[in-house]
Amino acid sequence: MDLAQEFGVSRGTVIKAIDVLVAEGIVTKRQGAGSFVSLPSLHRRSLRMLSFTETVSAEGYKASQRVLFYRPARDDEARAFGAVEPSAMLVRLRFVDSVPCAIHRSVIPNRVMEMLPFAMLGQILRGGESDYSLYAAINAAGLVIHRGSEHVSARLATTDEAEVLNVRLPAALMVVVRQSFDAEGRLIEAAEASYHADYYSYDLELTRGNSHRAPHRLRLT
């Protein structure tokens, strides 16, 4: 009724307008709660290895980041990420259209960090929100990511994560653990990306052939 009065239209016109916004994905209706502006959601549809910036740009949004901290990785941290050599720990808060949506924890071997262009490396360390892309720096260094692996799981956010992401507990997180390797099998980057569940979906197109046997690598955890 407030919208009808403000714009001088009937209540039915407002309802139809909201229905159009819902159909376009701009507004979400929640039964018993009301209508809300939809949050930008990152849809993973490709089997190609895309960076956060590339994925966000493909969805028509702007990606940015803020470095939370950067320091040498402890031995136990490096091993947990699959790194067997001295490495750096880079933790960033990632934004979609300036809205915090994910925390990225990256372990990067020192030999890789030493190859990154100095100007781009400086962008990692500067404060404030920036459009820095780690993958862009890796490409500029002449490093080629040959293959990678991903593991997707879900868990509840910690108190610190909820504070950084500005969400109320309990809050669900989608966690994507990725390892990237060069052609010789050496680690380029290992990362744990923790997304607010409202901002992330994983879409795969599946096919079914004549054989109905389960694949050998199927693992249920």
LUMKOL-264830 format. One record per residue (C-alpha): residue in three letters; x, y, z. Coordinates in steps of 0.25 Angstrom, whole numbers. Layout:
REM LUMKOL-264830
<node><code>ALA</code><east>X</east><north>Y</north><up>Z</up></node>
...
//
This chain:
REM LUMKOL-264830
<node><code>MET</code><east>0</east><north>0</north><up>0</up></node>
<node><code>ASP</code><east>12</east><north>9</north><up>3</up></node>
<node><code>LEU</code><east>17</east><north>7</north><up>-11</up></node>
<node><code>ALA</code><east>3</east><north>9</north><up>-17</up></node>
<node><code>GLN</code><east>2</east><north>22</north><up>-10</up></node>
<node><code>GLU</code><east>16</east><north>27</north><up>-13</up></node>
<node><code>PHE</code><east>15</east><north>25</north><up>-28</up></node>
<node><code>GLY</code><east>0</east><north>27</north><up>-30</up></node>
<node><code>VAL</code><east>-4</east><north>14</north><up>-35</up></node>
<node><code>SER</code><east>-13</east><north>2</north><up>-31</up></node>
<node><code>ARG</code><east>-9</east><north>-9</north><up>-22</up></node>
<node><code>GLY</code><east>-11</east><north>-19</north><up>-33</up></node>
<node><code>THR</code><east>-1</east><north>-11</north><up>-41</up></node>
<node><code>VAL</code><east>10</east><north>-12</north><up>-30</up></node>
<node><code>ILE</code><east>7</east><north>-27</north><up>-28</up></node>
<node><code>LYS</code><east>9</east><north>-29</north><up>-43</up></node>
<node><code>ALA</code><east>22</east><north>-21</north><up>-43</up></node>
<node><code>ILE</code><east>28</east><north>-29</north><up>-31</up></node>
<node><code>ASP</code><east>24</east><north>-42</north><up>-39</up></node>
<node><code>VAL</code><east>32</east><north>-37</north><up>-51</up></node>
<node><code>LEU</code><east>44</east><north>-34</north><up>-41</up></node>
<node><code>VAL</code><east>43</east><north>-48</north><up>-35</up></node>
<node><code>ALA</code><east>43</east><north>-54</north><up>-49</up></node>
<node><code>GLU</code><east>55</east><north>-47</north><up>-53</up></node>
<node><code>GLY</code><east>62</east><north>-51</north><up>-40</up></node>
<node><code>ILE</code><east>63</east><north>-37</north><up>-34</up></node>
<node><code>VAL</code><east>54</east><north>-40</north><up>-23</up></node>
<node><code>THR</code><east>51</east><north>-52</north><up>-15</up></node>
<node><code>LYS</code><east>38</east><north>-56</north><up>-8</up></node>
<node><code>ARG</code><east>39</east><north>-63</north><up>6</up></node>
<node><code>GLN</code><east>26</east><north>-69</north><up>11</up></node>
<node><code>GLY</code><east>22</east><north>-62</north><up>24</up></node>
<node><code>ALA</code><east>33</east><north>-52</north><up>23</up></node>
<node><code>GLY</code><east>31</east><north>-43</north><up>11</up></node>
<node><code>SER</code><east>39</east><north>-39</north><up>-1</up></node>
<node><code>PHE</code><east>54</east><north>-36</north><up>-1</up></node>
<node><code>VAL</code><east>64</east><north>-32</north><up>-11</up></node>
<node><code>SER</code><east>72</east><north>-44</north><up>-16</up></node>
<node><code>LEU</code><east>86</east><north>-46</north><up>-12</up></node>
<node><code>PRO</code><east>96</east><north>-48</north><up>-24</up></node>
<node><code>SER</code><east>99</east><north>-63</north><up>-25</up></node>
<node><code>LEU</code><east>111</east><north>-68</north><up>-32</up></node>
<node><code>HIS</code><east>107</east><north>-80</north><up>-40</up></node>
<node><code>ARG</code><east>119</east><north>-90</north><up>-44</up></node>
<node><code>ARG</code><east>115</east><north>-96</north><up>-57</up></node>
<node><code>SER</code><east>128</east><north>-98</north><up>-64</up></node>
<node><code>LEU</code><east>138</east><north>-109</north><up>-62</up></node>
<node><code>ARG</code><east>149</east><north>-99</north><up>-66</up></node>
<node><code>MET</code><east>157</east><north>-93</north><up>-54</up></node>
<node><code>LEU</code><east>152</east><north>-79</north><up>-53</up></node>
<node><code>SER</code><east>157</east><north>-69</north><up>-43</up></node>
<node><code>PHE</code><east>147</east><north>-62</north><up>-33</up></node>
<node><code>THR</code><east>148</east><north>-50</north><up>-41</up></node>
<node><code>GLU</code><east>145</east><north>-57</north><up>-54</up></node>
<node><code>THR</code><east>133</east><north>-64</north><up>-48</up></node>
<node><code>VAL</code><east>128</east><north>-51</north><up>-43</up></node>
<node><code>SER</code><east>130</east><north>-44</north><up>-56</up></node>
<node><code>ALA</code><east>123</east><north>-54</north><up>-64</up></node>
<node><code>GLU</code><east>111</east><north>-52</north><up>-55</up></node>
<node><code>GLY</code><east>111</east><north>-38</north><up>-58</up></node>
<node><code>TYR</code><east>116</east><north>-33</north><up>-44</up></node>
<node><code>LYS</code><east>128</east><north>-26</north><up>-39</up></node>
<node><code>ALA</code><east>138</east><north>-34</north><up>-31</up></node>
<node><code>SER</code><east>147</east><north>-27</north><up>-21</up></node>
<node><code>GLN</code><east>155</east><north>-31</north><up>-8</up></node>
<node><code>ARG</code><east>161</east><north>-27</north><up>5</up></node>
<node><code>VAL</code><east>174</east><north>-33</north><up>10</up></node>
<node><code>LEU</code><east>171</east><north>-38</north><up>25</up></node>
<node><code>PHE</code><east>185</east><north>-42</north><up>27</up></node>
<node><code>TYR</code><east>198</east><north>-47</north><up>20</up></node>
<node><code>ARG</code><east>209</east><north>-55</north><up>26</up></node>
<node><code>PRO</code><east>218</east><north>-67</north><up>25</up></node>
<node><code>ALA</code><east>210</east><north>-80</north><up>26</up></node>
<node><code>ARG</code><east>213</east><north>-89</north><up>38</up></node>
<node><code>ASP</code><east>218</east><north>-103</north><up>35</up></node>
<node><code>ASP</code><east>205</east><north>-109</north><up>40</up></node>
<node><code>GLU</code><east>197</east><north>-99</north><up>31</up></node>
<node><code>ALA</code><east>205</east><north>-102</north><up>19</up></node>
<node><code>ARG</code><east>204</east><north>-117</north><up>21</up></node>
<node><code>ALA</code><east>189</east><north>-116</north><up>23</up></node>
<node><code>PHE</code><east>187</east><north>-109</north><up>9</up></node>
<node><code>GLY</code><east>196</east><north>-119</north><up>2</up></node>
<node><code>ALA</code><east>209</east><north>-110</north><up>2</up></node>
<node><code>VAL</code><east>222</east><north>-117</north><up>5</up></node>
<node><code>GLU</code><east>231</east><north>-105</north><up>3</up></node>
<node><code>PRO</code><east>232</east><north>-91</north><up>10</up></node>
<node><code>SER</code><east>220</east><north>-83</north><up>7</up></node>
<node><code>ALA</code><east>212</east><north>-71</north><up>10</up></node>
<node><code>MET</code><east>198</east><north>-70</north><up>16</up></node>
<node><code>LEU</code><east>189</east><north>-60</north><up>9</up></node>
<node><code>VAL</code><east>175</east><north>-57</north><up>15</up></node>
<node><code>ARG</code><east>165</east><north>-48</north><up>8</up></node>
<node><code>LEU</code><east>151</east><north>-44</north><up>9</up></node>
<node><code>ARG</code><east>144</east><north>-44</north><up>-4</up></node>
<node><code>PHE</code><east>133</east><north>-35</north><up>-9</up></node>
<node><code>VAL</code><east>122</east><north>-36</north><up>-20</up></node>
<node><code>ASP</code><east>118</east><north>-21</north><up>-23</up></node>
<node><code>SER</code><east>124</east><north>-17</north><up>-10</up></node>
<node><code>VAL</code><east>116</east><north>-27</north><up>-2</up></node>
<node><code>PRO</code><east>125</east><north>-37</north><up>6</up></node>
<node><code>CYS</code><east>122</east><north>-51</north><up>2</up></node>
<node><code>ALA</code><east>134</east><north>-60</north><up>4</up></node>
<node><code>ILE</code><east>147</east><north>-62</north><up>12</up></node>
<node><code>HIS</code><east>158</east><north>-67</north><up>3</up></node>
<node><code>ARG</code><east>170</east><north>-74</north><up>11</up></node>
<node><code>SER</code><east>182</east><north>-77</north><up>1</up></node>
<node><code>VAL</code><east>195</east><north>-84</north><up>3</up></node>
<node><code>ILE</code><east>205</east><north>-80</north><up>-8</up></node>
<node><code>PRO</code><east>219</east><north>-85</north><up>-9</up></node>
<node><code>ASN</code><east>230</east><north>-75</north><up>-7</up></node>
<node><code>ARG</code><east>236</east><north>-78</north><up>-21</up></node>
<node><code>VAL</code><east>222</east><north>-74</north><up>-27</up></node>
<node><code>MET</code><east>222</east><north>-61</north><up>-19</up></node>
<node><code>GLU</code><east>236</east><north>-58</north><up>-23</up></node>
<node><code>MET</code><east>231</east><north>-58</north><up>-38</up></node>
<node><code>LEU</code><east>219</east><north>-49</north><up>-36</up></node>
<node><code>PRO</code><east>221</east><north>-35</north><up>-42</up></node>
<node><code>PHE</code><east>226</east><north>-26</north><up>-32</up></node>
<node><code>ALA</code><east>214</east><north>-16</north><up>-35</up></node>
<node><code>MET</code><east>204</east><north>-26</north><up>-34</up></node>
<node><code>LEU</code><east>210</east><north>-32</north><up>-21</up></node>
<node><code>GLY</code><east>209</east><north>-18</north><up>-15</up></node>
<node><code>GLN</code><east>194</east><north>-18</north><up>-18</up></node>
<node><code>ILE</code><east>193</east><north>-30</north><up>-9</up></node>
<node><code>LEU</code><east>199</east><north>-23</north><up>3</up></node>
<node><code>ARG</code><east>192</east><north>-10</north><up>2</up></node>
<node><code>GLY</code><east>180</east><north>-7</north><up>11</up></node>
<node><code>GLY</code><east>166</east><north>-4</north><up>7</up></node>
<node><code>GLU</code><east>157</east><north>-10</north><up>-4</up></node>
<node><code>SER</code><east>163</east><north>-13</north><up>-17</up></node>
<node><code>ASP</code><east>161</east><north>-21</north><up>-30</up></node>
<node><code>TYR</code><east>173</east><north>-29</north><up>-29</up></node>
<node><code>SER</code><east>173</east><north>-43</north><up>-35</up></node>
<node><code>LEU</code><east>183</east><north>-53</north><up>-31</up></node>
<node><code>TYR</code><east>181</east><north>-62</north><up>-43</up></node>
<node><code>ALA</code><east>184</east><north>-49</north><up>-52</up></node>
<node><code>ALA</code><east>197</east><north>-48</north><up>-44</up></node>
<node><code>ILE</code><east>200</east><north>-62</north><up>-47</up></node>
<node><code>ASN</code><east>197</east><north>-61</north><up>-61</up></node>
<node><code>ALA</code><east>206</east><north>-48</north><up>-62</up></node>
<node><code>ALA</code><east>217</east><north>-56</north><up>-56</up></node>
<node><code>GLY</code><east>217</east><north>-66</north><up>-67</up></node>
<node><code>LEU</code><east>212</east><north>-77</north><up>-59</up></node>
<node><code>VAL</code><east>202</east><north>-87</north><up>-65</up></node>
<node><code>ILE</code><east>192</east><north>-94</north><up>-57</up></node>
<node><code>HIS</code><east>191</east><north>-108</north><up>-64</up></node>
<node><code>ARG</code><east>181</east><north>-115</north><up>-55</up></node>
<node><code>GLY</code><east>174</east><north>-114</north><up>-42</up></node>
<node><code>SER</code><east>165</east><north>-121</north><up>-32</up></node>
<node><code>GLU</code><east>153</east><north>-116</north><up>-24</up></node>
<node><code>HIS</code><east>145</east><north>-121</north><up>-12</up></node>
<node><code>VAL</code><east>132</east><north>-115</north><up>-8</up></node>
<node><code>SER</code><east>126</east><north>-117</north><up>6</up></node>
<node><code>ALA</code><east>117</east><north>-109</north><up>16</up></node>
<node><code>ARG</code><east>119</east><north>-105</north><up>30</up></node>
<node><code>LEU</code><east>114</east><north>-94</north><up>40</up></node>
<node><code>ALA</code><east>121</east><north>-81</north><up>41</up></node>
<node><code>THR</code><east>130</east><north>-78</north><up>53</up></node>
<node><code>THR</code><east>128</east><north>-66</north><up>61</up></node>
<node><code>ASP</code><east>140</east><north>-58</north><up>55</up></node>
<node><code>GLU</code><east>135</east><north>-62</north><up>41</up></node>
<node><code>ALA</code><east>121</east><north>-58</north><up>44</up></node>
<node><code>GLU</code><east>126</east><north>-44</north><up>48</up></node>
<node><code>VAL</code><east>135</east><north>-42</north><up>36</up></node>
<node><code>LEU</code><east>124</east><north>-46</north><up>26</up></node>
<node><code>ASN</code><east>113</east><north>-38</north><up>34</up></node>
<node><code>VAL</code><east>104</east><north>-50</north><up>36</up></node>
<node><code>ARG</code><east>96</east><north>-55</north><up>48</up></node>
<node><code>LEU</code><east>99</east><north>-68</north><up>55</up></node>
<node><code>PRO</code><east>96</east><north>-79</north><up>52</up></node>
<node><code>ALA</code><east>100</east><north>-77</north><up>37</up></node>
<node><code>ALA</code><east>103</east><north>-88</north><up>27</up></node>
<node><code>LEU</code><east>116</east><north>-87</north><up>19</up></node>
<node><code>MET</code><east>119</east><north>-94</north><up>6</up></node>
<node><code>VAL</code><east>134</east><north>-97</north><up>6</up></node>
<node><code>VAL</code><east>142</east><north>-100</north><up>-7</up></node>
<node><code>VAL</code><east>156</east><north>-105</north><up>-5</up></node>
<node><code>ARG</code><east>164</east><north>-104</north><up>-18</up></node>
<node><code>GLN</code><east>178</east><north>-108</north><up>-21</up></node>
<node><code>SER</code><east>185</east><north>-103</north><up>-34</up></node>
<node><code>PHE</code><east>197</east><north>-109</north><up>-41</up></node>
<node><code>ASP</code><east>206</east><north>-106</north><up>-52</up></node>
<node><code>ALA</code><east>210</east><north>-116</north><up>-64</up></node>
<node><code>GLU</code><east>220</east><north>-123</north><up>-55</up></node>
<node><code>GLY</code><east>211</east><north>-125</north><up>-44</up></node>
<node><code>ARG</code><east>216</east><north>-114</north><up>-34</up></node>
<node><code>LEU</code><east>207</east><north>-107</north><up>-26</up></node>
<node><code>ILE</code><east>204</east><north>-92</north><up>-30</up></node>
<node><code>GLU</code><east>193</east><north>-89</north><up>-20</up></node>
<node><code>ALA</code><east>184</east><north>-96</north><up>-10</up></node>
<node><code>ALA</code><east>172</east><north>-89</north><up>-5</up></node>
<node><code>GLU</code><east>160</east><north>-91</north><up>4</up></node>
<node><code>ALA</code><east>149</east><north>-82</north><up>0</up></node>
<node><code>SER</code><east>137</east><north>-80</north><up>10</up></node>
<node><code>TYR</code><east>125</east><north>-74</north><up>4</up></node>
<node><code>HIS</code><east>112</east><north>-70</north><up>11</up></node>
<node><code>ALA</code><east>102</east><north>-80</north><up>6</up></node>
<node><code>ASP</code><east>93</east><north>-70</north><up>0</up></node>
<node><code>TYR</code><east>104</east><north>-65</north><up>-10</up></node>
<node><code>TYR</code><east>108</east><north>-79</north><up>-16</up></node>
<node><code>SER</code><east>102</east><north>-90</north><up>-24</up></node>
<node><code>TYR</code><east>109</east><north>-101</north><up>-31</up></node>
<node><code>ASP</code><east>102</east><north>-105</north><up>-44</up></node>
<node><code>LEU</code><east>107</east><north>-117</north><up>-52</up></node>
<node><code>GLU</code><east>100</east><north>-123</north><up>-65</up></node>
<node><code>LEU</code><east>100</east><north>-138</north><up>-64</up></node>
<node><code>THR</code><east>99</east><north>-149</north><up>-75</up></node>
<node><code>ARG</code><east>95</east><north>-163</north><up>-73</up></node>
<node><code>GLY</code><east>100</east><north>-174</north><up>-83</up></node>
<node><code>ASN</code><east>96</east><north>-188</north><up>-85</up></node>
<node><code>SER</code><east>105</east><north>-193</north><up>-74</up></node>
<node><code>HIS</code><east>99</east><north>-191</north><up>-60</up></node>
<node><code>ARG</code><east>111</east><north>-195</north><up>-52</up></node>
<node><code>ALA</code><east>116</east><north>-186</north><up>-42</up></node>
<node><code>PRO</code><east>129</east><north>-179</north><up>-46</up></node>
<node><code>HIS</code><east>141</east><north>-184</north><up>-39</up></node>
<node><code>ARG</code><east>145</east><north>-171</north><up>-32</up></node>
<node><code>LEU</code><east>131</east><north>-169</north><up>-26</up></node>
<node><code>ARG</code><east>133</east><north>-166</north><up>-11</up></node>
<node><code>LEU</code><east>122</east><north>-163</north><up>-1</up></node>
<node><code>THR</code><east>127</east><north>-155</north><up>11</up></node>
//
